[in-house]
Amino acid sequence: MALNLIKCIVMKIKQKYFVVSCSGWQIGVRSTDSESAAVLGLSEALKKFGKKLLLSTTIMVKDITDFKINFHCCHEILKKIGLNDLAEGIRIISKSNKLSDFSVK
């Protein structure tokens, strides 16, 4: 019990402030690292915007505690939150070299 409490306290101390953004939206979160912040930020954005959420191929995470910026592949973060079908769609788009690959015929 005491060990779990200590772990909780240490994790709170190590948390930083991040701004997660992608395709016109941004959400502030507290997390321990950039990737976890991307997961949390995208999860929060899904709750907030639902089916109206816009996504691009990358998610930008600004660490406003240490003034660093990281980019994450959107499809990898989607997989981490269990949205595998959507992740595969974004992965295909990000691997495409030509916009014409997606034209409607």
N, CA and C of each residue as an Amber inpcrd file, in Angstrom:
protein
   315
   0.8220000  -1.1990000   0.0000000   0.0000000   0.0000000   0.0000000
   0.8640000   1.2610000   0.0000000   1.8360000   1.3030000   0.9160000
   2.6990000   2.4740000   1.0050000   3.5440000   2.6240000  -0.2520000
   3.9680000   1.4970000  -0.8330000   4.7830000   1.5370000  -2.0470000
   3.9810000   2.1060000  -3.2170000   2.7140000   1.7290000  -3.3280000
   1.8560000   2.2700000  -4.3760000   1.6510000   3.7700000  -4.2130000
   1.4880000   4.2090000  -2.9940000   1.3320000   5.6360000  -2.7120000
   2.5880000   6.3930000  -3.1200000   3.7390000   5.8520000  -2.8240000
   5.0120000   6.4860000  -3.1850000   5.1400000   6.5680000  -4.7080000
   4.7740000   5.4750000  -5.4070000   4.8300000   5.4840000  -6.8690000
   3.9150000   6.5560000  -7.4330000   2.7380000   6.6980000  -6.8600000
   1.7800000   7.7250000  -7.3070000   2.3520000   9.1250000  -7.1270000
   2.9550000   9.3660000  -6.0080000   3.5350000  10.6760000  -5.7120000
   4.6760000  10.9750000  -6.6800000   5.5420000   9.9840000  -6.9240000
   6.6690000  10.1660000  -7.8380000   6.1640000  10.4670000  -9.2410000
   5.1240000   9.7590000  -9.7120000   4.5740000   9.9920000 -11.0420000
   3.9840000  11.4020000 -11.1630000   3.3140000  11.8680000 -10.1270000
   2.7560000  13.2320000 -10.1520000   3.8650000  14.2680000 -10.2450000
   4.9540000  14.0250000  -9.5150000   6.0810000  14.9660000  -9.5230000
   6.7230000  15.0140000 -10.9080000   6.8160000  13.8720000 -11.6030000
   7.4660000  13.7990000 -12.9100000   6.5860000  14.3100000 -14.0470000
   5.3240000  14.5830000 -13.7860000   4.4350000  15.0340000 -14.8490000
   4.8160000  16.4210000 -15.3410000   4.6240000  16.5940000 -16.6400000
   4.8950000  17.8670000 -17.3000000   3.6140000  18.3310000 -17.9820000
   3.6260000  19.5450000 -18.4540000   2.5010000  20.0970000 -19.1930000
   2.7880000  20.0170000 -20.6920000   1.8040000  19.5340000 -21.4400000
   1.9240000  19.3910000 -22.8930000   0.7090000  20.0010000 -23.5760000
   0.9120000  20.4590000 -24.7960000  -0.1920000  20.8460000 -25.6710000
  -0.1290000  19.9080000 -26.8690000  -1.2010000  19.1610000 -27.0660000
  -1.2960000  18.1880000 -28.1530000  -2.1860000  18.7950000 -29.2340000
  -1.7050000  18.7750000 -30.4790000  -2.5030000  19.3640000 -31.5530000
  -2.3870000  18.5470000 -32.8370000  -3.4530000  18.6820000 -33.6360000
  -3.5080000  17.9620000 -34.9010000  -4.6670000  18.5280000 -35.7050000
  -4.4260000  18.9520000 -36.9030000  -5.4950000  19.3050000 -37.8350000
  -6.5080000  20.3090000 -37.2800000  -6.0230000  21.3780000 -36.6690000
  -6.9080000  22.4540000 -36.2470000  -7.4150000  22.3990000 -34.8190000
  -7.1280000  21.3630000 -34.0560000  -7.5340000  21.3000000 -32.6510000
  -6.2950000  21.1880000 -31.7700000  -6.4410000  21.6120000 -30.5390000
  -5.3620000  21.4400000 -29.5580000  -5.9630000  21.2570000 -28.1730000
  -5.2820000  20.4430000 -27.3820000  -5.7500000  20.1330000 -26.0310000
  -4.5520000  20.1010000 -25.0990000  -4.6840000  20.7240000 -23.9450000
  -3.6370000  20.6970000 -22.9320000  -3.8050000  19.4850000 -22.0260000
  -2.6820000  18.8080000 -21.7420000  -2.6990000  17.6340000 -20.8610000
  -1.4690000  17.6440000 -19.9600000  -1.5630000  16.8790000 -18.8830000
  -0.4030000  16.6160000 -18.0270000  -0.0270000  15.1620000 -18.2080000
   1.2560000  14.9050000 -18.4180000   1.7250000  13.5450000 -18.6060000
   3.2140000  13.4800000 -18.2870000   3.7530000  12.2640000 -18.3340000
   5.1640000  12.0870000 -18.0040000   6.0710000  12.1630000 -19.2170000
   5.5200000  11.9280000 -20.4250000   6.3450000  11.9700000 -21.6350000
   5.4840000  12.3380000 -22.8430000   6.1500000  12.6150000 -23.9330000
   5.4850000  13.0960000 -25.1380000   4.5130000  12.0740000 -25.7230000
   4.9140000  10.8260000 -25.8090000   4.0450000   9.8080000 -26.3950000
   2.7890000   9.5860000 -25.5530000   2.9490000   9.5210000 -24.2520000
   1.7810000   9.3780000 -23.3700000   0.8650000  10.5890000 -23.4830000
   1.4500000  11.7620000 -23.6520000   0.6560000  12.9740000 -23.8320000
  -0.1270000  12.9050000 -25.1390000   0.4890000  12.3750000 -26.1960000
  -0.2090000  12.2310000 -27.4780000  -1.4000000  11.2910000 -27.3410000
  -1.2120000  10.1850000 -26.6400000  -2.2990000   9.2270000 -26.4110000
  -3.4270000   9.8860000 -25.6160000  -3.0730000  10.5460000 -24.5410000
  -4.0650000  11.2020000 -23.6970000  -4.7670000  12.3350000 -24.4480000
  -3.9960000  13.1410000 -25.1620000  -4.5730000  14.2560000 -25.9130000
  -5.5270000  13.7980000 -26.9920000  -5.1510000  12.7540000 -27.7390000
  -6.0400000  12.2420000 -28.7810000  -7.2890000  11.6220000 -28.1730000
  -7.1360000  10.9340000 -27.0680000  -8.3020000  10.3630000 -26.3760000
  -9.2630000  11.4600000 -25.9400000  -8.7240000  12.5360000 -25.3730000
  -9.5590000  13.6590000 -24.9500000 -10.2250000  14.3420000 -26.1460000
  -9.4850000  14.4830000 -27.2480000 -10.0490000  15.1000000 -28.4510000
 -11.1910000  14.2520000 -29.0070000 -11.0360000  12.9390000 -28.9830000
 -12.1120000  12.0530000 -29.4420000 -13.3660000  12.2280000 -28.5910000
 -13.1830000  12.3620000 -27.2780000 -14.3330000  12.5840000 -26.3920000
 -14.9940000  13.9360000 -26.6780000 -14.1600000  14.9460000 -26.8970000
 -14.6740000  16.3060000 -27.0700000 -15.3460000  16.5120000 -28.4310000
 -14.7240000  16.0200000 -29.5060000 -15.2090000  16.3090000 -30.8580000
 -15.9640000  15.1530000 -31.5080000 -15.8050000  13.9470000 -30.9940000
 -16.5010000  12.7890000 -31.5480000 -16.2260000  12.5970000 -33.0300000
 -17.2890000  12.3690000 -33.8010000 -17.1520000  12.1120000 -35.2370000
 -16.7110000  13.3420000 -36.0190000 -16.7510000  14.5000000 -35.4110000
 -16.3280000  15.7330000 -36.0840000 -14.8220000  15.9880000 -35.9370000
 -14.1260000  15.0980000 -35.2380000 -12.6860000  15.2580000 -35.0260000
 -11.9340000  15.1670000 -36.3490000 -11.0890000  16.1470000 -36.6060000
 -10.2410000  16.1370000 -37.7940000  -8.8760000  15.5780000 -37.4250000
  -8.3150000  14.7670000 -38.3250000  -7.0030000  14.1710000 -38.1000000
  -6.1110000  14.3910000 -39.3060000  -4.8250000  14.4760000 -39.0640000
  -3.8470000  14.4800000 -40.1430000  -2.9150000  13.2940000 -39.8930000
  -1.8530000  13.1990000 -40.6390000  -0.9610000  12.0520000 -40.4940000
  -0.0100000  12.1810000 -39.3040000   0.1210000  13.3880000 -38.7540000
   1.0020000  13.5810000 -37.6040000   0.2810000  14.3190000 -36.4750000
   0.7470000  14.0450000 -35.2760000   0.2660000  14.7340000 -34.0820000
   1.4650000  15.4770000 -33.4960000   1.2890000  16.7640000 -33.2370000
   2.3640000  17.5610000 -32.6440000   2.1350000  17.6640000 -31.1410000
   3.2100000  17.4480000 -30.3910000   3.1410000  17.5390000 -28.9340000
   4.1900000  18.5440000 -28.4760000   3.7090000  19.6400000 -27.8830000
   4.6090000  20.6730000 -27.3550000   4.7620000  20.4450000 -25.8550000
   5.9870000  20.2220000 -25.4280000   6.2990000  20.1040000 -24.0090000
   6.5310000  21.5290000 -23.5100000   5.5360000  22.0970000 -22.8450000
   5.6620000  23.4930000 -22.4250000   6.3840000  23.6260000 -21.0900000
   6.7460000  22.4780000 -20.4970000   7.5800000  22.5060000 -19.2940000
   9.0400000  22.6840000 -19.6860000   9.4760000  21.9150000 -20.7060000
  10.8810000  21.9410000 -21.1330000  11.0880000  22.6090000 -22.4900000
  10.0220000  23.1780000 -23.0760000  10.0960000  23.8850000 -24.3540000
  10.6460000  23.0070000 -25.4830000  10.0680000  21.8120000 -25.6210000
  10.4440000  20.8880000 -26.6900000   9.2060000  20.5560000 -27.5130000
   9.4280000  20.2260000 -28.7730000   8.3330000  19.8210000 -29.6550000
   8.6580000  18.4480000 -30.2280000   7.6790000  17.5560000 -30.1960000
   7.8170000  16.2190000 -30.7740000   6.6550000  15.9640000 -31.7110000
   6.9010000  15.1400000 -32.7150000   5.8610000  14.7350000 -33.6500000
   5.6960000  13.2280000 -33.5710000   4.4440000  12.7860000 -33.6320000
   4.1350000  11.3570000 -33.5740000   3.2580000  10.9980000 -34.7700000
   3.4550000   9.7990000 -35.3060000   2.5950000   9.3080000 -36.3880000
   1.2070000   9.0670000 -35.8160000   0.2400000   9.6850000 -36.4350000
  -1.1330000   9.5780000 -35.9490000  -1.5930000   8.1210000 -35.8990000
  -1.2280000   7.3290000 -36.9160000  -1.6900000   5.9380000 -36.9370000
  -1.1210000   5.1250000 -35.7670000   0.0850000   5.4500000 -35.3330000
   0.6660000   4.7220000 -34.1940000  -0.0670000   5.0670000 -32.8900000
  -0.4410000   6.3230000 -32.7310000  -1.1690000   6.7290000 -31.5270000
  -2.5820000   6.1490000 -31.5520000  -3.2120000   6.1310000 -32.7220000
  -4.5410000   5.5200000 -32.8340000  -4.5010000   4.0420000 -32.4570000
  -3.4470000   3.3360000 -32.8710000  -3.3190000   1.9190000 -32.4980000
  -3.2000000   1.7560000 -30.9920000  -2.4810000   2.6570000 -30.3500000
  -2.2940000   2.5610000 -28.8990000  -3.5990000   2.7350000 -28.1330000
  -4.5640000   3.4450000 -28.7320000  -5.8470000   3.6010000 -28.0450000
  -6.9020000   2.6290000 -28.5800000  -6.4630000   1.6970000 -29.4360000
  -7.3450000   0.6220000 -29.8660000  -8.1800000   0.8800000 -31.1030000
  -7.9120000   1.9600000 -31.8240000  -8.6630000   2.2640000 -33.0400000
  -7.8830000   1.7670000 -34.2640000  -7.7710000   0.4510000 -34.3620000
  -6.9060000  -0.1670000 -35.3650000  -7.3610000   0.0660000 -36.8030000
  -8.6590000   0.0290000 -37.0730000  -9.1440000   0.2470000 -38.4430000
  -8.8480000   1.6700000 -38.9080000  -9.1270000   2.6260000 -38.0550000
  -8.8330000   4.0210000 -38.3860000  -7.3200000   4.2200000 -38.5310000
  -6.5520000   3.5810000 -37.6630000  -5.0890000   3.6690000 -37.7340000
  -4.5830000   3.1660000 -39.0810000  -5.1430000   2.0620000 -39.5490000
  -4.7110000   1.5090000 -40.8350000  -5.0480000   2.4670000 -41.9830000
  -6.2080000   3.0880000 -41.9360000  -6.5730000   4.0660000 -42.9580000
  -5.6110000   5.2410000 -42.9970000  -5.2710000   5.7580000 -41.8370000
  -4.3180000   6.8840000 -41.7590000  -2.9310000   6.4360000 -42.2190000
  -2.5420000   5.2030000 -41.8790000  -1.2270000   4.6790000 -42.2800000
  -1.1330000   4.6050000 -43.8040000  -2.1850000   4.1310000 -44.4370000
  -2.1990000   4.0260000 -45.8960000  -2.0620000   5.4070000 -46.5270000
  -2.7850000   6.3720000 -45.9900000  -2.7060000   7.7420000 -46.5110000
  -1.3010000   8.3020000 -46.3270000  -0.6990000   8.0810000 -45.1690000
   0.6250000   8.6500000 -44.9030000   1.7140000   7.9930000 -45.7500000
   1.4950000   6.7620000 -46.1970000   2.4810000   6.0710000 -47.0300000
   2.3320000   6.4000000 -48.5130000   1.2140000   6.9920000 -48.8880000
   0.9610000   7.3010000 -50.2870000   1.8710000   8.4300000 -50.7630000
   2.3450000   8.2900000 -51.9650000   3.1990000   9.3300000 -52.5530000
   2.4200000  10.3170000 -53.3930000   1.2050000   9.9290000 -53.7940000
   0.4380000  10.7770000 -54.7090000  -0.9710000  10.9760000 -54.1860000
  -1.4450000  12.2000000 -54.2450000  -2.8290000  12.4850000 -53.8850000
  -3.7820000  11.7900000 -54.8470000  -3.3470000  11.5740000 -56.0950000
  -4.2120000  10.9380000 -57.0900000  -4.5620000   9.4990000 -56.7210000
  -3.8050000   8.8910000 -55.8040000  -4.1230000   7.5360000 -55.3320000
  -5.4910000   7.4840000 -54.6890000  -6.0060000   8.6390000 -54.2380000
  -7.2720000   8.6820000 -53.4970000  -8.3790000   9.3990000 -54.2690000
  -8.1580000   9.6220000 -55.5630000  -9.1840000  10.3290000 -56.3280000
 -10.3850000   9.4320000 -56.5600000 -11.5400000  10.0590000 -56.6260000
 -12.7920000   9.3450000 -56.8690000 -12.9760000   9.2190000 -58.3680000
 -13.3100000   8.0070000 -58.8160000 -13.4690000   7.7770000 -60.2740000
 -14.9060000   7.6010000 -60.6190000
